[in-house]
Amino acid sequence: MATLDARPAQHDPAVAAPRRAGGTGLVIAYVAAFFALYVALLTPVISTLALRVSALSTPESRAADLALVTGVGAFFAFVANPLAGALSDRTTSRLGMRRPWLLWGVLLGSAGIAIIALAPNIAVVAIGWAVAQTAFNGTQAALQALLPDQVEERLRARVSGWLGIAQNLAPLAGIGIAAWLTASGAGSAWLFLLPTALAIAGVLALVAVLKDRRLDPADVEPFHLGRFLGGFWVSPRKHPDFGWAFAGRFLLLFGFALYNSYQVYFLQDRFGMDEPTALGWQLRLMVLQAAVLLLAGSVGGSLSDRTGRRKVFVIISTVLAGAGLLVFAFAGAPEHLYLGAGLFGAGLGAYFAVDLALVTDVLPNKDTEAAKNMGVFNIANALPQSLAPAMAPALLAIGPASGAGGNYTALFLVGALVAVVGAVSTMFIRGAR
C-alpha cells in the first residue's frame, strides 16, 4: 500500500532526483502505455459513449443526456488529475512514486468502463463515466510526470511528439475496434470492454520495466491541509509562462471537444447516415487524420528538438486545426470532410509534437512537484470536456439551421475561433522559444 503525504518532499538528489536516461526500451513501453490508456479513455469520448447514450435515450433528449454524462465525468477528471498528481509526488511506496497510481488507476478505470457497458439507464452511465474519468486521470497524471522524470531535456520534444501521436492514434484504434465489432454483430458491451483490456495490458507492461523514483519517508514533512490545498494554485503572476501554456492548451482542446463529442451525431444529422455508416465514415476520417498526424508529429518533434523552438509549432498547429474546423462547419457533402480531417490532423500532430515539451520547459518546481503541476496543467484537458458539451446544445439550437439535427455550422465556427485565440495566447510565453 502506498504511503502518502500532502507536502512536497525536500529535494534530495540521492533520493528524489529525476532519472532522465530511461533508455529506448522504457521509451517504447512509455509510448505504448500512453497509447493503450488513451484507447480506453478517448474511444468513449469520440464514439462509443455517444452510441451508448443514444441507445438509452430518445432522439430528442440524447444531446442533453450526452452533455450531462460528459459533464459529470469531466468534473471528476478536473478534480482527480491534479489531486492524483500531488499525491503521486508524495508517495513513499516501495514500488515508487508513479507505479501505484499507474496500476490502481488503470484497474479502477476499467471497472468504471465496465459499468457503462452494462448500464441500464443514463444515471448508471454517468456513474460509470465518473469512476472511469477519476481513475484514468490518476493514471494520466502519473504517466505525464514520467516525461520530466525519465526523459532528458534534449529528447523531450521527440518523445512528446511520439506521445502525442500515440494519444491521437488511440481513438483511431478504438473506432476501428468499434466498427469491426459492430459489423461482426458483437454485443455492445464489447465496444467498451475490449479497449480497456488493451489499456490494462499496456500499463502493466510499463509498470514491469519502469525504474521508478523512490521517495524516502524521512524526507517527507508532516501533512498540513492548508498548505496542501494551496499547492494546487500555480500563480500566473509568478509563473506567467505556465499560465499562457495552460490557456493555449485549454482553448485548443475546447475547440476540439466541440467537434469530438458530437462527431457521430454530426454525421448522422447533417448527412442522414445510419449508425454503421456513420461509424464507417468516422473510421475513414480518423485514418486520414491519423496518417497526417503521424507525419506532422514526427517531423515537428524532430525539428523542434533540433532548433530548440516550441512556440512557432504550437501557433502554426493551432491555426491548422482551426482551419479544419472551418471546413467541417461548411461541409455540404461527406467528401468535403476529408480536407477538414487532413487539416485537423496536421494541426493536432504538430501541436502534440511539442505541447508536453513546451509545458515541461516552463513547469514550476519540476524536480519535486512534477506530477502535481502536470496535473494542474491537465485541467486544461478536463475542463473543455465539461464546458464544451454543456455549451454545445445552445449552439446547436441557434437560428433556423437548428431544425434538422442542429446548427453544426455555429458549433464548429465557435470551435475554430476559440482555437485561433489559443494560438495567440501561446505567443506571450517568454521562457521558451
C-alpha positions as CSV (number, residue, x, y, z in Angstrom):
1,M,0.0,0.0,0.0
2,A,1.4,3.4,-0.9
3,T,2.2,5.8,1.9
4,L,1.2,9.4,1.1
5,D,1.9,12.8,2.4
6,A,0.5,16.1,1.3
7,R,3.6,18.2,1.4
8,P,6.3,18.2,-1.3
9,A,9.4,16.4,-0.4
10,Q,12.7,18.2,0.4
11,H,14.9,18.0,-2.6
12,D,17.5,15.2,-2.0
13,P,19.4,14.4,-5.2
14,A,20.2,10.9,-3.9
15,V,16.6,10.1,-3.3
16,A,14.1,12.0,-5.4
17,A,16.2,13.4,-8.3
18,P,14.7,12.6,-11.7
19,R,16.1,9.7,-13.7
20,R,16.5,11.1,-17.2
21,A,18.1,8.3,-19.0
22,G,15.4,5.7,-19.2
23,G,16.7,4.1,-22.4
24,T,15.0,3.1,-25.6
25,G,13.1,0.2,-24.0
26,L,11.5,2.4,-21.4
27,V,10.5,5.0,-24.1
28,I,8.8,2.3,-26.2
29,A,6.9,0.9,-23.2
30,Y,6.0,4.5,-22.2
31,V,4.6,5.4,-25.6
32,A,2.8,2.0,-25.8
33,A,1.2,2.6,-22.3
34,F,0.2,6.1,-23.3
35,F,-1.5,4.7,-26.5
36,A,-3.2,1.9,-24.6
37,L,-4.6,4.1,-21.9
38,Y,-6.0,6.6,-24.4
39,V,-7.7,3.8,-26.4
40,A,-9.7,3.1,-23.3
41,L,-10.3,6.8,-22.4
42,L,-10.8,8.5,-25.8
43,T,-12.8,5.9,-27.6
44,P,-15.9,6.5,-25.4
45,V,-15.4,10.3,-25.7
46,I,-15.4,10.2,-29.5
47,S,-17.7,7.4,-30.4
48,T,-18.9,4.6,-28.1
49,L,-20.2,6.8,-25.2
50,A,-22.4,8.7,-27.7
51,L,-23.8,5.4,-29.0
52,R,-24.5,4.1,-25.5
53,V,-26.3,7.3,-24.5
54,S,-28.3,7.2,-27.8
55,A,-29.4,3.6,-27.1
56,L,-30.7,4.6,-23.7
57,S,-32.2,7.9,-24.7
58,T,-34.6,9.4,-27.3
59,P,-33.6,11.4,-30.4
60,E,-34.9,14.5,-28.7
61,S,-33.0,14.0,-25.4
62,R,-29.8,12.4,-26.5
63,A,-27.8,15.6,-26.9
64,A,-28.7,16.8,-23.5
65,D,-28.1,13.4,-22.0
66,L,-24.7,13.2,-23.5
67,A,-23.9,16.7,-22.2
68,L,-24.9,15.5,-18.7
69,V,-22.8,12.4,-18.8
70,T,-19.7,14.0,-20.3
71,G,-20.0,17.0,-18.0
72,V,-20.2,14.8,-14.8
73,G,-17.2,12.8,-16.0
74,A,-15.2,15.9,-16.9
75,F,-15.8,17.3,-13.4
76,F,-14.3,14.3,-11.8
77,A,-11.4,14.4,-14.2
78,F,-10.9,18.0,-13.4
79,V,-10.5,17.2,-9.7
80,A,-8.7,13.8,-10.0
81,N,-5.8,14.8,-12.3
82,P,-4.1,17.4,-10.1
83,L,-5.1,15.6,-6.9
84,A,-3.6,12.3,-8.0
85,G,-0.5,14.2,-9.3
86,A,0.0,15.9,-5.9
87,L,-0.3,12.6,-4.1
88,S,2.0,10.9,-6.5
89,D,4.7,13.5,-5.8
90,R,4.4,12.5,-2.1
91,T,4.1,8.7,-2.5
92,T,6.7,6.7,-0.5
93,S,5.7,3.2,-1.6
94,R,8.4,0.7,-2.2
95,L,7.0,0.4,-5.7
96,G,8.0,4.0,-6.3
97,M,6.2,7.3,-6.7
98,R,4.4,6.6,-10.0
99,R,3.8,2.9,-10.2
100,P,1.0,2.6,-7.7
101,W,-1.0,5.3,-9.5
102,L,-0.4,3.7,-12.8
103,L,-1.5,0.3,-11.5
104,W,-4.6,1.1,-9.5
105,G,-5.7,3.8,-11.8
106,V,-6.0,1.6,-14.9
107,L,-7.7,-1.2,-12.9
108,L,-10.3,1.0,-11.3
109,G,-10.8,3.0,-14.6
110,S,-11.5,-0.3,-16.4
111,A,-14.1,-1.1,-13.8
112,G,-15.8,2.2,-14.5
113,I,-15.9,1.4,-18.2
114,A,-17.5,-2.0,-17.4
115,I,-20.2,-0.2,-15.5
116,I,-21.0,1.8,-18.6
117,A,-21.1,-1.3,-20.8
118,L,-23.7,-2.9,-18.6
119,A,-25.6,0.2,-17.5
120,P,-29.4,0.0,-17.7
121,N,-30.0,3.8,-17.8
122,I,-28.4,7.2,-18.2
123,A,-27.8,7.6,-14.4
124,V,-25.7,4.5,-14.2
125,V,-23.8,5.5,-17.4
126,A,-22.9,8.8,-15.6
127,I,-21.7,7.0,-12.5
128,G,-19.5,4.6,-14.6
129,W,-18.0,7.5,-16.6
130,A,-17.3,9.4,-13.3
131,V,-15.4,6.4,-12.0
132,A,-13.5,5.9,-15.3
133,Q,-12.6,9.6,-15.6
134,T,-11.4,9.7,-11.9
135,A,-9.2,6.6,-12.1
136,F,-7.9,7.1,-15.6
137,N,-6.9,10.7,-14.9
138,G,-5.0,9.4,-11.8
139,T,-3.1,7.2,-14.2
140,Q,-2.7,10.0,-16.7
141,A,-1.1,12.3,-14.1
142,A,1.5,9.7,-13.2
143,L,2.2,8.9,-16.9
144,Q,2.8,12.6,-17.9
145,A,5.1,13.1,-14.9
146,L,7.4,10.5,-16.4
147,L,8.4,12.9,-19.1
148,P,10.3,15.2,-16.7
149,D,11.2,12.3,-14.5
150,Q,12.7,10.0,-17.1
151,V,13.5,11.8,-20.3
152,E,16.5,14.1,-21.0
153,E,15.6,17.7,-22.0
154,R,17.3,17.3,-25.4
155,L,15.0,14.4,-26.3
156,R,11.7,15.7,-24.8
157,A,10.2,17.2,-27.9
158,R,10.7,13.9,-29.8
159,V,9.3,11.8,-27.0
160,S,6.5,14.4,-26.6
161,G,5.8,14.0,-30.3
162,W,5.5,10.3,-30.1
163,L,3.2,10.6,-27.0
164,G,1.1,13.0,-29.0
165,I,1.0,10.6,-31.9
166,A,0.1,7.7,-29.6
167,Q,-2.7,9.8,-28.0
168,N,-4.2,10.7,-31.4
169,L,-3.8,7.2,-32.9
170,A,-5.6,5.8,-29.9
171,P,-9.1,6.9,-31.0
172,L,-8.5,5.5,-34.5
173,A,-7.7,2.1,-33.0
174,G,-10.7,2.4,-30.7
175,I,-13.1,3.4,-33.6
176,G,-11.6,0.6,-35.7
177,I,-12.4,-1.9,-32.9
178,A,-15.9,-0.5,-32.6
179,A,-16.6,-0.6,-36.3
180,W,-15.2,-4.2,-36.5
181,L,-17.3,-5.4,-33.5
182,T,-20.4,-3.6,-34.8
183,A,-20.0,-5.2,-38.3
184,S,-19.5,-8.6,-36.8
185,G,-22.6,-8.3,-34.7
186,A,-20.8,-8.5,-31.3
187,G,-22.7,-7.2,-28.2
188,S,-22.4,-3.5,-27.4
189,A,-20.6,-4.3,-24.2
190,W,-17.5,-5.4,-26.1
191,L,-17.2,-1.9,-27.6
192,F,-16.1,-0.9,-24.1
193,L,-14.5,-4.0,-22.6
194,L,-12.0,-4.8,-25.4
195,P,-10.3,-1.3,-25.3
196,T,-10.0,-1.5,-21.6
197,A,-8.3,-4.9,-21.8
198,L,-5.7,-3.2,-24.1
199,A,-5.2,-0.4,-21.5
200,I,-4.6,-2.9,-18.7
201,A,-2.0,-4.8,-20.8
202,G,-0.2,-1.6,-21.9
203,V,0.1,0.0,-18.4
204,L,1.1,-3.3,-16.8
205,A,3.9,-3.7,-19.3
206,L,5.2,-0.2,-18.4
207,V,4.9,-0.9,-14.7
208,A,7.1,-4.0,-15.2
209,V,10.0,-2.2,-16.8
210,L,9.9,1.2,-15.1
211,K,12.8,2.1,-12.8
212,D,10.6,4.5,-10.8
213,R,11.8,7.2,-8.5
214,R,11.5,6.3,-4.8
215,L,10.9,8.8,-2.1
216,D,12.3,8.2,1.4
217,P,9.6,8.7,4.1
218,A,12.2,10.6,6.2
219,D,12.3,13.3,3.6
220,V,8.5,14.0,3.7
221,E,7.3,16.7,6.0
222,P,4.1,16.4,8.0
223,F,0.7,16.9,6.4
224,H,-0.8,20.5,6.5
225,L,-4.2,20.7,4.9
226,G,-3.9,24.5,4.1
227,R,-0.5,24.1,2.5
228,F,-1.6,21.0,0.6
229,L,-4.7,22.8,-0.9
230,G,-2.7,26.0,-1.5
231,G,-0.2,24.0,-3.5
232,F,-2.7,23.5,-6.3
233,W,-2.7,27.2,-7.1
234,V,0.0,28.0,-9.6
235,S,0.1,31.8,-9.7
236,P,0.0,33.2,-13.2
237,R,1.7,36.3,-11.9
238,K,4.7,34.3,-10.5
239,H,4.6,31.7,-13.4
240,P,3.1,33.6,-16.4
241,D,4.6,31.2,-19.0
242,F,2.8,28.3,-17.3
243,G,-0.4,30.3,-17.4
244,W,-0.1,31.1,-21.1
245,A,0.7,27.5,-21.9
246,F,-2.4,26.4,-19.9
247,A,-4.6,28.9,-21.7
248,G,-3.3,27.7,-25.1
249,R,-4.0,24.1,-24.3
250,F,-7.4,24.8,-22.9
251,L,-8.6,26.9,-25.8
252,L,-7.4,24.4,-28.5
253,L,-8.9,21.4,-26.7
254,F,-12.2,23.4,-26.1
255,G,-12.5,23.8,-29.9
256,F,-11.5,20.1,-30.3
257,A,-14.1,19.0,-27.8
258,L,-16.9,20.8,-29.6
259,Y,-16.2,18.7,-32.6
260,N,-15.2,15.5,-30.9
261,S,-18.2,14.9,-28.6
262,Y,-20.8,15.4,-31.4
263,Q,-18.9,13.8,-34.3
264,V,-21.2,10.8,-34.6
265,Y,-24.4,12.9,-34.3
266,F,-23.0,15.4,-36.9
267,L,-22.5,12.6,-39.5
268,Q,-26.0,11.2,-38.8
269,D,-27.8,14.6,-38.7
270,R,-26.2,16.5,-41.5
271,F,-25.8,13.7,-44.0
272,G,-28.6,11.3,-42.9
273,M,-26.3,8.4,-42.1
274,D,-27.4,5.4,-40.1
275,E,-25.2,4.2,-37.2
276,P,-23.0,1.7,-39.1
277,T,-22.5,4.2,-42.0
278,A,-21.6,7.0,-39.5
279,L,-19.1,4.7,-37.8
280,G,-17.6,3.7,-41.2
281,W,-17.2,7.4,-42.2
282,Q,-15.8,8.2,-38.8
283,L,-13.2,5.5,-39.2
284,R,-12.2,6.7,-42.7
285,L,-11.8,10.3,-41.5
286,M,-9.8,9.1,-38.5
287,V,-7.4,7.0,-40.7
288,L,-6.7,10.1,-42.8
289,Q,-6.3,12.3,-39.8
290,A,-4.0,9.8,-38.1
291,A,-1.8,9.5,-41.2
292,V,-1.3,13.2,-41.5
293,L,-0.9,13.5,-37.7
294,L,1.8,10.8,-37.7
295,L,3.8,12.7,-40.3
296,A,3.3,16.1,-38.7
297,G,4.0,14.9,-35.2
298,S,7.3,13.0,-36.1
299,V,8.6,15.9,-38.3
300,G,7.5,18.6,-35.8
301,G,9.1,16.9,-32.8
302,S,12.4,16.3,-34.6
303,L,12.5,19.9,-35.9
304,S,11.7,21.3,-32.5
305,D,14.5,19.5,-30.8
306,R,17.0,20.5,-33.5
307,T,16.0,24.1,-33.5
308,G,15.1,24.5,-29.8
309,R,11.9,26.2,-30.8
310,R,8.5,25.3,-29.4
311,K,6.1,28.2,-29.8
312,V,6.1,28.5,-33.6
313,F,5.0,24.9,-33.9
314,V,2.2,25.4,-31.4
315,I,1.0,28.6,-33.2
316,I,1.0,27.0,-36.7
317,S,-0.6,23.8,-35.5
318,T,-3.5,25.7,-33.8
319,V,-4.2,27.7,-36.9
320,L,-4.3,24.5,-39.0
321,A,-6.7,22.8,-36.5
322,G,-8.9,25.9,-36.6
323,A,-9.0,25.7,-40.5
324,G,-10.0,22.1,-40.2
325,L,-13.0,23.1,-38.1
326,L,-14.0,25.7,-40.6
327,V,-14.1,23.0,-43.3
328,F,-16.3,20.9,-41.0
329,A,-18.6,23.9,-40.4
330,F,-19.4,24.4,-44.1
331,A,-19.1,20.9,-45.5
332,G,-22.0,20.2,-47.9
333,A,-21.1,16.6,-48.7
334,P,-19.2,13.9,-46.7
335,E,-16.3,14.0,-49.2
336,H,-15.5,17.6,-48.1
337,L,-14.7,16.2,-44.7
338,Y,-11.5,14.6,-46.0
339,L,-10.0,18.1,-46.3
340,G,-11.1,19.0,-42.8
341,A,-9.7,15.8,-41.4
342,G,-6.3,16.4,-43.1
343,L,-6.0,20.0,-41.8
344,F,-7.1,18.9,-38.4
345,G,-4.7,16.0,-38.3
346,A,-1.8,18.3,-39.4
347,G,-2.7,20.7,-36.7
348,L,-3.0,18.2,-33.9
349,G,0.1,16.3,-34.9
350,A,2.3,19.5,-34.9
351,Y,0.7,20.6,-31.7
352,F,1.1,17.5,-29.7
353,A,4.6,17.1,-31.0
354,V,5.8,20.0,-28.9
355,D,3.0,20.6,-26.4
356,L,4.3,18.5,-23.5
357,A,7.8,19.5,-24.2
358,L,6.8,23.2,-24.1
359,V,5.0,22.9,-20.8
360,T,7.8,20.8,-19.3
361,D,10.2,23.6,-20.2
362,V,8.1,26.1,-18.2
363,L,6.9,23.7,-15.5
364,P,7.4,25.2,-12.0
365,N,9.3,23.0,-9.5
366,K,9.7,20.2,-11.9
367,D,12.1,18.2,-9.7
368,T,9.8,18.0,-6.7
369,E,6.2,18.7,-7.9
370,A,6.2,17.4,-11.5
371,A,3.1,15.2,-11.2
372,K,1.1,17.8,-9.3
373,N,1.9,20.6,-11.7
374,M,1.3,18.4,-14.7
375,G,-2.0,17.5,-13.1
376,V,-2.9,21.2,-12.8
377,F,-1.9,21.6,-16.4
378,N,-4.2,18.7,-17.3
379,I,-7.2,20.7,-16.0
380,A,-6.9,22.2,-19.4
381,N,-7.7,18.8,-20.8
382,A,-10.6,18.0,-18.5
383,L,-12.4,21.4,-18.3
384,P,-13.1,21.6,-22.0
385,Q,-14.7,18.2,-21.9
386,S,-17.2,19.6,-19.4
387,L,-17.8,23.1,-20.8
388,A,-17.9,22.2,-24.5
389,P,-20.7,19.6,-24.2
390,A,-22.6,22.0,-21.9
391,M,-22.4,24.8,-24.4
392,A,-23.0,22.7,-27.5
393,P,-26.8,22.3,-27.2
394,A,-27.2,26.1,-27.0
395,L,-25.0,26.5,-30.2
396,L,-26.8,23.7,-32.0
397,A,-30.2,25.5,-31.3
398,I,-29.1,28.8,-32.8
399,G,-31.2,30.1,-35.7
400,P,-33.2,28.3,-38.5
401,A,-30.4,25.9,-39.2
402,S,-31.2,24.1,-36.0
403,G,-34.2,22.3,-37.4
404,A,-32.7,19.1,-38.9
405,G,-30.3,17.9,-36.2
406,G,-28.9,21.3,-35.1
407,N,-26.7,24.2,-36.2
408,Y,-23.4,22.4,-36.6
409,T,-22.1,25.4,-38.6
410,A,-22.3,27.6,-35.5
411,L,-20.8,24.8,-33.3
412,F,-17.7,24.4,-35.4
413,L,-17.3,28.2,-36.1
414,V,-17.1,28.8,-32.4
415,G,-14.6,25.9,-32.1
416,A,-12.4,27.4,-34.8
417,L,-12.4,30.9,-33.3
418,V,-11.5,29.6,-29.9
419,A,-8.6,27.5,-31.3
420,V,-7.1,30.6,-33.0
421,V,-7.4,32.6,-29.8
422,G,-5.4,29.8,-28.2
423,A,-2.6,30.3,-30.7
424,V,-2.5,34.0,-29.8
425,S,-2.1,33.2,-26.1
426,T,1.0,31.0,-26.8
427,M,2.8,34.0,-28.3
428,F,3.1,35.5,-24.8
429,I,5.3,32.7,-23.5
430,R,8.8,34.0,-22.8
431,G,10.5,31.1,-21.2
432,A,10.5,29.0,-24.3
433,R,11.5,29.9,-27.9
